[in-house]
Amino acid sequence: MRKASLLPFMFILFFLKNLNAQEIKTISKETLTDKIQGYWIGQLAGNYIGFPFENKYVENPIPVFVDRYMNYKDAEKLNLKMNLNDRRGFVDIMAQAMGGAWSDDDTDIEFVLLHGLEKYGLDITYKELALLRSKHINRFIWLSNKRVKELIDEGYMPPETGKKENNEHWYTLGSQLYNEIFGVVYPGMTAKAGKWGKWGAQVGHDDWATHGTMLITAMYSAAFFENDVQELLRIGMRQMPPDSPYLAAVKKVIQWHEQNREWQDTRQLIHDNYYEEFNGFKIPYPIAGAVINGLNGIMALLYGNGDFTKTVGIATTTGYDCDNQAATIGGLLGVMNGSKSIPDKFTKELSSRDKWEVPFNNTYINYSRDSLPNFNKISDIIDRIVIISEKAIVENGGEIITSKNVTDYHIKCDF
């Protein structure tokens, strides 16, 4: 008597497993647009909140909790170390002079990426990205990004520009602060967001220094439908390599958060374990390390528990290269809870004189990225990202349904 083949049964199990792995989720165009706006203005706010203190505090956090914009006046009054030799310590004056927001590497490389996605499409290649960088990214670049420019000028192409043997700054945090756009381009599609996050990370980084980007972009993607911090982390961690030392460090931070009521205690544990050395590698320039800054951002996310002021305040007060994690986490919270969840004091009251009626006066001044428009309406930037997101939704099996002047997106989500 012949035994029945197990192949049909195994095929059914495989089909059901993959069917359950994808779920159609619906989000209105109004909500998606608002969350993308939250991403952009949340990054701007976090960037400027952390600006005065960038790279000023290492061994200990800032001695006062930063829950508002601070400037040069606070430095003397509160005896704080600040960046007073350039624009970073004068954000209120900058805002007044610019009439709104202005470019910095927490947003302006994504500004270039947006242009690239429009020009070349969602299947943009490394060769095309190298052309973009040669044309648009030549000033206001440091560490890994600066080395990428030098390597491209020498004839190297990404991802060779991020390899350890070519880029001595491969271990730095840059990739975590200029690839968040892939998380909003692929709403609900965390695997795609993580994949493209790594793609962008490898331009200037290597090995475990790319894994935090996969986590962040996947969390951004999931945040269109999920606003529980713990669940977001679980979703994002699935996109990291299972044997990643960075993933193991994130799990440690989660454990310390459960054990310690005060974030300062967890901050000290992160510093003691990950500041000077990671995975057997002696960090040459620790204050810019991908892991120490990334883990402090995760710590802020956990202890802030969805509150914008508390979360970005912790991300800034913890120190290190604090404007970067404050911007990244600020943008994530903007996606999670929508643009209106960001307090007006961060979006409308930055200017030294005028109070704006809309976030950042609906203005983004690009003075750092060559051959791209200088004056931009933030609303136009958001609309442009929405168009790219719509293409990603449709190309990945989703639908755009319009009925009675209301547009909904049916997205094939993978979580």
C-alpha positions as CSV (number, residue, x, y, z in Angstrom):
1,M,0.0,0.0,0.0
2,R,1.5,3.3,-1.1
3,K,1.9,6.1,1.5
4,A,0.2,9.4,0.8
5,S,2.6,12.2,-0.1
6,L,3.1,14.9,2.4
7,L,3.8,17.5,-0.3
8,P,0.2,18.8,-0.7
9,F,-0.1,19.1,3.1
10,M,3.2,20.9,3.4
11,F,2.2,23.3,0.5
12,I,-1.0,24.1,2.3
13,L,0.9,24.9,5.5
14,F,3.3,27.1,3.6
15,F,0.5,28.9,1.9
16,L,-1.4,29.5,5.1
17,K,1.8,30.7,6.9
18,N,2.5,33.3,4.2
19,L,-1.2,34.3,4.0
20,N,-1.2,35.1,7.7
21,A,2.1,36.9,7.4
22,Q,0.4,39.7,5.4
23,E,-2.7,41.6,6.5
24,I,-4.5,44.2,4.6
25,K,-4.7,47.4,6.8
26,T,-6.6,50.5,5.9
27,I,-5.5,54.1,6.5
28,S,-7.0,57.3,5.2
29,K,-5.0,59.7,3.0
30,E,-5.7,62.3,5.6
31,T,-4.2,60.2,8.4
32,L,-1.2,59.0,6.4
33,T,-0.5,62.6,5.3
34,D,-0.7,63.9,8.9
35,K,1.7,61.1,10.1
36,I,4.2,62.0,7.4
37,Q,3.9,65.6,8.5
38,G,4.6,64.4,12.0
39,Y,7.7,62.6,10.8
40,W,9.1,65.8,9.2
41,I,8.3,68.3,11.8
42,G,9.1,65.9,14.6
43,Q,12.6,65.5,13.2
44,L,13.0,69.2,12.9
45,A,11.9,69.8,16.5
46,G,14.2,67.1,17.9
47,N,17.1,68.4,15.9
48,Y,16.8,72.0,17.2
49,I,16.1,70.9,20.8
50,G,19.3,69.0,20.8
51,F,21.3,71.4,18.7
52,P,22.8,73.5,21.5
53,F,24.1,70.5,23.4
54,E,25.4,68.4,20.5
55,N,28.6,66.6,21.7
56,K,28.9,68.6,24.9
57,Y,28.0,66.0,27.5
58,V,29.5,62.5,27.7
59,E,30.4,61.2,31.2
60,N,27.1,62.5,32.7
61,P,23.9,63.7,31.2
62,I,23.0,67.4,31.0
63,P,22.4,68.6,34.6
64,V,18.9,70.1,33.8
65,F,16.1,68.3,32.0
66,V,15.7,69.8,28.5
67,D,12.0,70.1,27.9
68,R,12.1,73.3,25.9
69,Y,14.2,75.1,23.4
70,M,17.3,76.5,25.1
71,N,19.8,79.0,23.8
72,Y,22.9,81.1,24.7
73,K,21.0,82.9,27.5
74,D,20.4,79.6,29.3
75,A,24.1,78.7,29.1
76,E,25.1,81.5,31.5
77,K,22.0,81.4,33.6
78,L,22.0,77.6,34.2
79,N,25.8,77.1,33.9
80,L,25.4,74.8,30.9
81,K,27.9,73.8,28.3
82,M,26.6,74.7,24.8
83,N,27.7,75.2,21.2
84,L,28.1,79.0,21.2
85,N,30.6,79.4,18.4
86,D,28.1,78.6,15.6
87,R,24.4,78.6,14.8
88,R,23.6,75.7,17.2
89,G,23.4,77.8,20.3
90,F,21.2,80.4,18.6
91,V,18.3,78.4,17.3
92,D,15.7,81.1,18.1
93,I,17.7,83.7,16.2
94,M,18.2,81.3,13.3
95,A,14.5,80.6,13.2
96,Q,13.7,84.3,13.1
97,A,16.3,84.9,10.4
98,M,15.1,82.0,8.2
99,G,11.5,82.6,8.7
100,G,11.0,78.9,9.6
101,A,13.0,75.7,9.6
102,W,16.4,75.2,8.0
103,S,18.4,72.3,6.7
104,D,20.8,70.2,8.8
105,D,22.0,66.6,8.2
106,D,19.2,65.2,10.2
107,T,16.8,66.2,7.4
108,D,18.7,67.5,4.4
109,I,20.1,64.1,3.2
110,E,16.6,62.8,3.3
111,F,15.7,65.9,1.3
112,V,18.2,64.7,-1.3
113,L,16.9,61.1,-1.1
114,L,13.3,62.4,-1.8
115,H,14.6,64.1,-4.9
116,G,16.3,60.9,-5.9
117,L,13.2,58.7,-5.4
118,E,11.3,61.2,-7.6
119,K,13.9,61.2,-10.3
120,Y,14.9,57.5,-10.4
121,G,12.0,55.7,-8.8
122,L,11.6,53.2,-5.9
123,D,14.2,51.0,-7.5
124,I,17.0,53.6,-7.3
125,T,20.4,52.1,-7.7
126,Y,23.7,52.8,-5.9
127,K,25.1,54.3,-9.2
128,E,22.2,56.7,-9.3
129,L,22.7,57.5,-5.6
130,A,26.4,58.3,-6.2
131,L,25.3,60.8,-8.9
132,L,22.9,62.4,-6.5
133,R,25.6,62.7,-3.8
134,S,28.2,64.1,-6.2
135,K,25.7,66.8,-7.3
136,H,24.0,67.7,-4.1
137,I,26.0,66.6,-1.0
138,N,29.3,68.5,-0.9
139,R,29.1,70.7,2.1
140,F,28.2,70.4,5.8
141,I,29.3,66.8,5.9
142,W,31.4,65.1,8.5
143,L,33.0,61.8,9.4
144,S,31.5,59.0,7.3
145,N,29.6,61.3,4.9
146,K,32.7,63.3,4.3
147,R,34.7,60.1,3.5
148,V,31.9,58.9,1.2
149,K,32.3,62.1,-0.9
150,E,36.0,61.6,-1.1
151,L,35.7,58.0,-2.1
152,I,33.1,58.8,-4.8
153,D,35.4,61.5,-6.1
154,E,38.1,58.8,-6.3
155,G,35.9,56.5,-8.3
156,Y,34.4,54.2,-5.7
157,M,30.8,53.3,-5.8
158,P,28.4,52.4,-2.9
159,P,28.4,50.1,-1.0
160,E,32.2,50.0,-1.3
161,T,32.1,53.6,0.1
162,G,30.9,52.2,3.4
163,K,33.2,49.2,3.8
164,K,35.5,49.0,6.8
165,E,38.6,48.9,4.6
166,N,37.7,52.1,2.8
167,N,35.8,54.2,5.3
168,E,37.4,54.5,8.7
169,H,34.2,56.1,10.1
170,W,32.1,53.0,9.2
171,Y,31.1,52.6,12.9
172,T,29.4,56.0,13.3
173,L,25.8,56.9,13.7
174,G,25.2,58.6,10.4
175,S,23.0,56.0,8.8
176,Q,20.5,56.1,11.7
177,L,19.8,59.8,11.1
178,Y,19.4,60.1,7.3
179,N,17.4,57.0,6.2
180,E,14.2,57.4,8.1
181,I,12.5,58.4,4.9
182,F,12.4,54.7,3.8
183,G,10.2,54.0,6.8
184,V,7.6,56.5,5.7
185,V,7.9,55.6,2.0
186,Y,6.9,52.0,3.0
187,P,4.1,52.4,5.5
188,G,3.2,49.1,7.2
189,M,5.8,47.3,5.0
190,T,8.4,46.8,7.6
191,A,10.6,44.3,5.7
192,K,10.8,46.7,2.7
193,A,11.6,49.6,5.1
194,G,14.3,47.6,6.8
195,K,15.8,46.4,3.6
196,W,16.0,49.9,2.1
197,G,17.2,51.2,5.4
198,K,20.1,48.8,5.3
199,W,20.6,49.7,1.6
200,G,21.0,53.4,2.6
201,A,23.1,52.6,5.6
202,Q,25.7,50.7,3.6
203,V,26.6,53.8,1.6
204,G,28.7,55.0,4.5
205,H,28.7,52.2,7.1
206,D,29.4,48.5,7.6
207,D,28.6,45.5,9.7
208,W,26.6,46.1,13.0
209,A,26.6,49.9,12.4
210,T,23.9,49.3,9.7
211,H,21.6,47.3,12.0
212,G,20.3,50.2,14.0
213,T,19.0,51.7,10.8
214,M,17.1,48.5,10.0
215,L,15.5,48.8,13.4
216,I,14.6,52.5,13.1
217,T,13.2,52.3,9.5
218,A,11.1,49.3,10.4
219,M,9.7,51.0,13.5
220,Y,8.8,54.1,11.4
221,S,7.0,51.8,9.0
222,A,5.0,50.0,11.7
223,A,4.2,53.3,13.5
224,F,1.6,54.1,10.8
225,F,-0.6,51.4,12.5
226,E,1.0,50.8,15.9
227,N,1.6,53.3,18.7
228,D,2.6,51.0,21.6
229,V,6.3,51.6,22.2
230,Q,7.0,48.0,23.3
231,E,5.3,46.5,20.4
232,L,7.0,48.8,17.9
233,L,10.4,47.7,19.3
234,R,9.4,44.1,18.9
235,I,8.4,44.7,15.3
236,G,11.5,46.6,14.5
237,M,13.8,44.1,16.1
238,R,12.5,41.4,13.8
239,Q,14.3,43.2,10.9
240,M,17.7,43.0,12.5
241,P,19.9,40.0,11.9
242,P,19.2,37.5,14.7
243,D,22.9,37.2,15.5
244,S,23.5,41.0,15.6
245,P,25.4,42.3,18.6
246,Y,23.4,45.5,18.2
247,L,20.2,43.5,18.6
248,A,21.6,41.9,21.7
249,A,22.4,45.4,23.1
250,V,18.9,46.6,22.4
251,K,17.6,43.6,24.4
252,K,19.8,44.6,27.2
253,V,18.4,48.1,27.2
254,I,14.9,46.7,27.4
255,Q,15.9,44.6,30.3
256,W,17.5,47.5,32.1
257,H,14.4,49.6,31.5
258,E,12.4,46.9,33.3
259,Q,14.8,46.8,36.2
260,N,15.4,50.6,36.7
261,R,12.7,53.1,37.4
262,E,15.0,56.1,36.5
263,W,16.3,56.6,33.0
264,Q,19.6,58.0,34.4
265,D,20.4,54.5,35.9
266,T,19.9,52.9,32.5
267,R,21.9,55.6,30.8
268,Q,24.9,54.8,33.1
269,L,24.7,51.1,32.3
270,I,24.6,51.9,28.6
271,H,27.6,54.2,29.0
272,D,29.6,51.7,31.1
273,N,29.0,48.8,28.7
274,Y,28.9,50.3,25.2
275,Y,30.7,53.7,25.0
276,E,34.4,53.0,24.4
277,E,34.2,49.4,23.0
278,F,31.6,47.3,21.2
279,N,31.7,43.7,20.2
280,G,35.5,43.6,20.7
281,F,36.0,46.8,18.6
282,K,37.7,49.8,20.2
283,I,35.6,52.8,19.2
284,P,38.0,55.5,17.7
285,Y,35.6,58.4,18.2
286,P,33.1,57.2,20.8
287,I,30.8,60.2,21.0
288,A,29.7,59.6,17.4
289,G,29.3,55.8,17.8
290,A,26.2,54.2,16.2
291,V,25.5,52.0,19.2
292,I,25.9,54.4,22.1
293,N,23.7,57.0,20.4
294,G,21.2,54.5,19.1
295,L,20.8,52.8,22.4
296,N,20.2,56.1,24.2
297,G,17.5,56.8,21.6
298,I,15.9,53.5,22.4
299,M,16.2,54.3,26.1
300,A,14.4,57.6,25.6
301,L,11.6,55.8,23.6
302,L,11.1,53.4,26.4
303,Y,11.0,55.8,29.3
304,G,9.1,58.5,27.4
305,N,6.4,56.0,26.6
306,G,4.9,57.9,23.7
307,D,5.0,61.4,25.3
308,F,6.8,63.7,22.9
309,T,8.2,66.2,25.4
310,K,9.4,63.5,27.8
311,T,10.8,61.3,25.1
312,V,12.7,64.0,23.2
313,G,13.7,65.6,26.4
314,I,15.4,62.3,27.6
315,A,17.0,61.8,24.1
316,T,18.5,65.3,24.4
317,T,19.4,65.3,28.1
318,T,21.2,62.0,27.8
319,G,24.0,63.8,25.9
320,Y,26.4,62.5,23.3
321,D,25.5,63.5,19.7
322,C,22.1,64.2,21.1
323,D,20.4,66.2,18.4
324,N,20.6,63.1,16.2
325,Q,18.7,60.7,18.4
326,A,16.3,63.5,19.4
327,A,15.5,64.1,15.8
328,T,15.1,60.4,14.9
329,I,12.9,59.6,17.9
330,G,11.0,62.9,17.5
331,G,10.1,61.9,14.0
332,L,9.1,58.4,15.1
333,L,6.7,59.9,17.7
334,G,5.3,62.2,15.0
335,V,4.4,59.1,12.9
336,M,3.0,57.2,15.9
337,N,0.8,59.9,17.2
338,G,0.3,62.3,14.3
339,S,1.6,65.9,13.8
340,K,-1.0,67.4,16.2
341,S,0.5,65.5,19.1
342,I,3.7,67.6,18.9
343,P,3.3,70.6,21.3
344,D,3.0,74.0,19.7
345,K,5.9,75.2,21.8
346,F,8.2,73.1,19.6
347,T,6.6,73.8,16.3
348,K,5.2,77.4,16.4
349,E,7.2,79.2,19.2
350,L,10.8,78.7,18.2
351,S,11.3,82.1,16.6
352,S,12.9,84.8,18.8
353,R,10.1,87.3,18.0
354,D,7.2,85.9,16.1
355,K,4.8,83.1,16.9
356,W,3.9,81.2,13.8
357,E,0.4,80.1,12.9
358,V,1.5,76.7,11.5
359,P,4.4,74.4,12.3
360,F,7.7,76.1,11.4
361,N,5.8,78.7,9.4
362,N,5.4,76.0,6.7
363,T,9.0,76.9,5.6
364,Y,12.1,74.8,5.1
365,I,15.2,76.7,3.9
366,N,17.7,74.5,2.2
367,Y,21.1,76.2,2.4
368,S,23.3,73.1,2.7
369,R,22.4,70.9,-0.3
370,D,23.6,72.2,-3.7
371,S,21.4,72.5,-6.8
372,L,18.1,71.9,-5.0
373,P,15.5,74.6,-4.2
374,N,16.4,76.9,-1.4
375,F,12.9,77.9,-0.3
376,N,10.5,75.1,0.3
377,K,7.0,74.8,1.8
378,I,6.9,72.0,4.3
379,S,3.5,71.1,3.0
380,D,5.0,70.6,-0.5
381,I,7.6,68.3,0.9
382,I,4.9,66.3,2.7
383,D,2.8,66.1,-0.5
384,R,5.8,64.9,-2.5
385,I,6.5,62.1,0.1
386,V,2.9,61.1,0.0
387,I,3.1,60.6,-3.8
388,I,6.1,58.3,-3.4
389,S,4.4,56.4,-0.6
390,E,1.3,55.9,-2.8
391,K,3.6,54.3,-5.5
392,A,5.1,52.0,-2.9
393,I,1.7,50.9,-1.7
394,V,0.4,50.0,-5.1
395,E,3.7,48.4,-6.3
396,N,3.6,46.1,-3.2
397,G,0.0,44.8,-3.7
398,G,-2.0,47.6,-2.0
399,E,-4.8,49.7,-3.4
400,I,-5.9,53.3,-3.4
401,I,-9.7,53.6,-3.1
402,T,-11.5,56.9,-3.5
403,S,-15.2,57.2,-2.7
404,K,-17.2,60.3,-2.0
405,N,-14.1,62.5,-2.1
406,V,-12.5,60.4,0.6
407,T,-9.3,58.4,-0.2
408,D,-8.2,55.3,1.7
409,Y,-5.1,53.2,1.3
410,H,-5.4,49.4,1.6
411,I,-1.9,48.3,2.5
412,K,-0.4,44.8,2.5
413,C,1.2,45.0,5.9
414,D,3.7,42.4,7.1
415,F,3.1,42.5,10.9
